[in-house]
Amino acid sequence: MTMMTAARWVAADDVEVGQVPVPVVPAGWALVKVAYNGICGTDLSILHGKHPRATAPLIMGHEMSGWVEVAGATGPAAGTLVVVEPLISCGQCKACLDGLTHVCRNLGLYGIDAAGAMAQYVALPPEVLHAVPAGVDPRTATLAEPLAVAVHAVDLSGMAAGDTVAVYGAGPIGVLTALVARHAGAKHVVITEPSAWRREVAAGLGFTVVAPDSTMAATLAPLTGGEGADTTFDSAAHPTVAAELAATTRVRGRIVVVGVYKQPTPIDLQAICFKEQTVIGVRVYTTADVTAAIDLIATDALHLAAFPTKAFDLADVSAAFDAATSGQDCLKVLLTPLPGKADA
C-alpha cells in the first residue's frame, strides 16, 4: 500500500478527507495502523485556526490507539496494540536535562507539530509507543492519553485518602480526574458543570453534582463543616471559575489548574495568601502517568465502559467535529479509519 485515507486540516474550519501517501518511516521508527483517535479541545482550536503552533496542511490527532504495522528498531513488536505518548521534547533545555521532558521549553506534540492519527497510518519513534495488555478494547485504550492527564493532576495535587475533592467541569478531563481521585481514596467528589447532560453523566457515575440553582461552596459546606474542599481541580479553565477557586478551597488546601487558560486570568491571590493555599499547574503528563493510565484501563479499575464515547468513520470527520463541539451526547468523540467500527 502506497496511499492511505487521511483527514487533513487545510485552513480555518476546513478539513479535507482524501488520499495521501502512506508516511515514509524514518530509520528506526515504527509504522502504526490507527484504530481510534480521540478529538479534544486542542483539535477544535486547530480546526478554527486559533492554535499558535499548528500549520496547515496538517493531519491532526494526538489521542491514538492502533497496532504496530512495522516495528521500530526498539519498542513493541509488529501486531502489538499500542497507545501513544505523543510528546516531542528537545532534549536540550533545563527541564529536559532534569528529566522533566513533559514540560520542555520547546514542547511539541504529534498531531499538532507533526503528523498525527486522523489517518489510516502514522509513523512514530518507538519510544513513544506503549504496549497495551491483551484483551483491552482498542476503543477504550484510546482514553489512555486524556486519562494520563488526570493521573498526573491527581498525583501532583498531593490529594490524600479521605479528602473532599471539588472538580470544576464535567468534560472528559474533569470526569476522568474525578474518577482517578475517587480511585485514589477521595471521600467525596463534588462536580459543578453548566451542561445539564454532563451533570446527568456525572451523577450517573456516582458523583455529587452541584444543582443548577446552587453553588460549589454551598454544596461543599455540609460535607466539610463549611471549610471547603481539601483539593480543588479546575478542568473548566473559565474566568468565572478562577475567581472562586480560593473561596471554595479550605485553609492550606490545594488548587490544581488542569484546564489550560487561553489568556491571563484574575485569581484571588489575597485569599490564597490568607488561607495559605497551594496553587499547582498541570501540563500534560509523564511517561509514568501514561503507564499508570494503561494499568487503570487494563484492570478496569475505573469502569470506563460507563464513560460515554461515540465513534465516527474517518470520512465523517466534519460530523465528528460538530459532535465534539456540541458535547451533548458523548464525553469523547472518536474517529476510526477501520471499516464497520463507527457507531450506527
N, C-alpha and C positions, 0 to 999 in steps of 0.2 A: 504494500500500500504506500503510495507516494502522496496522496491527497487525503484530507480529512475535513469534516464539518466543524466549523467554529463560529462563535458569535463574537464579532469584533465591534468594539466601540470606535466609531469613526468621527463623531462630532457630538456636540452637546445634544442630548436627548435623541441620539441616533445610533442604534445598534443594528448591524447587518449580519445576517446568517448566510454563510456560503462556504464554498470550498477553498481551502488554503493548503499549502504544503504541510505535510507532517513535519514536526520540528526536527531540525538537524541536531543530533545528540552529540555534544562535546565529548571529547575523550574522557573516560572515567565516569561520565554521568549515566543516569538511567532514563528510560522512557516509560512513562506511566499511562496506562489506559484508564481514562477517567470513568468513575462510576457515578458519583454525585458531586455537585458543587453547591455550596450554600451562598445565598445572597445576603449581604449585610449592609449596614448604613454607609460604609465606605464605598461600596459599589454604587449606591444611589448617588453619592456625592460625585463620583466619577461620571456617572451617566449624565448628570446635569451640568458637567463641565466645571465643577466647583472644587475639585481636588487639586491641591497646589503642585503635585508632582506628576500625576498621570498625564501622559501624552498620547494622543491618537495617531495612528490606529493602535488599538490595544485589545488583546484577549484578556478580559478581566477574570477574577475568581481566585480567591486565596483560601477558602474553606473547602478542602477537597479530600475525597477518598477515591481509591482506584487500585488497580493491580499492576504490579511491575511487569511490563511487557518485555523490556530489555534491561537486564540487570546492569548496575554500575560496577565499577572496579571494586567497590566495597558495598556494604549495605545489604538490604533484603534481596533474596533470590527471585528470579523470574517466577511469576504466578502468585507471589505473596500479596495479600491485601494490605494496603498501607494507607495511612493518613500523613498529611504533610505539615511540617513546621515551616511556614513559608517566609521566614525572616531572612533578610540579606544584610549582613553586617560587614563593616570594612576591615575589622581585624587589626586596626592600627590606632584608633583613638584610645583614650584612657579607659573608658568604660569597657571596651573590648579587651584591652590588656589586663584589666582587673577581673575578667571573666564574666562581665555583665553585658554580653553581646546583644541582649534584647533591648537595651537602652543605648545602643550605639549612636554616636552623634550623627552618623550618616545612614541611619537605619532605612532599609527599603523592604519591600515585600514582593514576592511573585504574585502576579495578578494586578499589581499597581505599577511597579518599577520595571517589571519584566513580564513576559507572557505567563498567564495563569491557566485556569482549568475550565473555562467555558468553551470547551472543545473536546474532541474525542481523545486527544493525546496531549501530554505536556512533558517536556524534558526538564529534569531536575537533578541537582547534585545529590548523591546518595546520602549525604549526612543529614538532609532534611526529611528523609523518609523514615517513618516509624511503622514497624510491622504490627499488625492487628491480630490478636489471637483468633484461632479458628472458631467458627460458629457465630462471630459477630456480624450482624447485618451491615452491609456497606452503607446503607442509608443512615442508620444510627451512628455509624463510625464517623460520618461527616460532621457530627456535632463536636468532635474532639477539639477542633480549633477554638470555637467560642467557649466551650467548656473549660479549656485551659486558661482563658481569661478569668473565668470565675474562680477557678482553683487558685490562680495567682493572687487574685484580690483577697480571698479569704485567708490565704497563707500570710500575705503582707499585713493583714489587719490586726493580727495578734488576738483574734477572737478566741475566747475560751469556752469550753463546755459549760452550759448553763446560762450563757449570755442571752439577753434580749436584743434582737437584731432588727433594725429598720432598713428597708430596701425601697428606694425611690425608683419607680419604673418597672413595669412588668413586661418589658420586651424580652427578647431572647437572652440577653446578658443578665438582666435583672432576675428573671426566673431561674436561670442556671445558677446565679450567685446565691439565691435563696435556697435552692436545692443543696448546694455544696455546704452552705452554712448550717442547714439543718442536719446534714450528714455528719458535720464536724461537732455536733452536740448543742447547737443553739436551742434554748428552751422555748423561746417564742420568736417567730419570724413574722414581722408585720410589713405588708406591702401597700404602697399607695400608687395608683395608676389612673389617669383620666379616661382611658378607654373602657367602656362597660364590658366589652367582650373579653378583654385581657383581665379585667377584675374577676370575671367568671372563671377563667382558666386558673388564675392564681388561687381562688377559693377552692376550686375542684382539686387542686394539688395539696390542699390541706393547710394553706397559709391563712393567717389573719389578714383580712383586707380592709383598708380604710374605706368607710362608706362615703358615697359622693357628697353627703351633707355634713361630713366630719373632717377632721384634720389628723395628720400623723401624730401630733403632740397629744391630742385628746384621746386617740386610740391607744397610745403608749401609756398614758397616765395610770390607768388601773392595773396595768401589768408591771409597772415599775415604781409604784408609790409616788408618782409624779416626778421621778428623777430623770426619765428619758432613756433612750436606748444606750446599751453598752457600746455597740458598734453600729454605725450607720453607713450604708453603701449607697452612693449616688450613681445610679446607672442611667439616669434620665438626662443629665447634662443640660439642664434648663435653668436660666437665671432665677426663676421663681423658686426652684429647689435650692440652689446655692444660698439664697437669702435666709432659709430656715434650717439649714443643716446644724448649725451650732445650737439653736434653740431646742431641737428635738434629740440632742445627744447629751448624756449625763456629764457631770463633773469628771474630768480625766477620761472621758470616753474617747472613742476613735472614729474619725470621719474618713471614709475611704472613697476617693473620687475615681470611679470606674469608667463612667462615660466620658468621652473626650469633648470638652467645650470647644466651640468653634472660634471663640474670641474671649479676651479677658473679661471676667465676670466678678462683680462685687460679692464679697463674703464678709460676715460679721467677725472681724478679727478681734474686736473688743471682747465679745462674748467668748471667743476661743481663748483669749488670754485669761479672762476672769475664771473660766471653768478649767483652765489648764488642759485643754483638749489637744489631741494629736490629729493632724491632717496628713493623709497619705495619698500620693498619686499612684496610679496604676497605668503602666504602658505594656500592653501585650502580655508576655509570659516567658518563662524559661523552658529549657528542654525538659527539666524535671517536672514542670507543670503539665506539659504535653503527655509525658509518660503517666503521670497520675490520672489525667483525664481519660486516657485509654483504659487504664485499670478500672476506673469507675464505670466505664461503659461495658467492659468485658465481664465484670462481676454483677452488672445490673444493679449496682448499689443505689442509683438514683431513680430507677424505674422509668427510664426515658421513653418507654413506649407510650406514656401518657403525655409526652411533650409534643404538642401539635405541629406537624410538618405537612407540607404539600409539595409534591414533585411535579415539575413541568418538563415536557420534552424540550431539548435544546432549541428546536425550531420555533418554540413558542416563547422565546426569551422576552418579548415585549409584554406578553400577558404575565409572565413571571415577575417582571419588574413592577407591573401595576399591582400585583398581589402583595409584593413586598412593601410597596408604598402605602397601600391601604391598611395592611396589618390586621384585617378583620376576621379572617377565618383560619389563620395559622400563625405560629410564632416564628417559624423558619421556612422560608421558601427555598426549594432545591431545584436545580437544573440537572437533567440527566441526558447524556447522549445515547444511552442504552435503549434499544428498541423494546417497547412494551413495559417500561418501568415507570412511566409517568402515571400520575393518578388520573382516573377517568373523570 
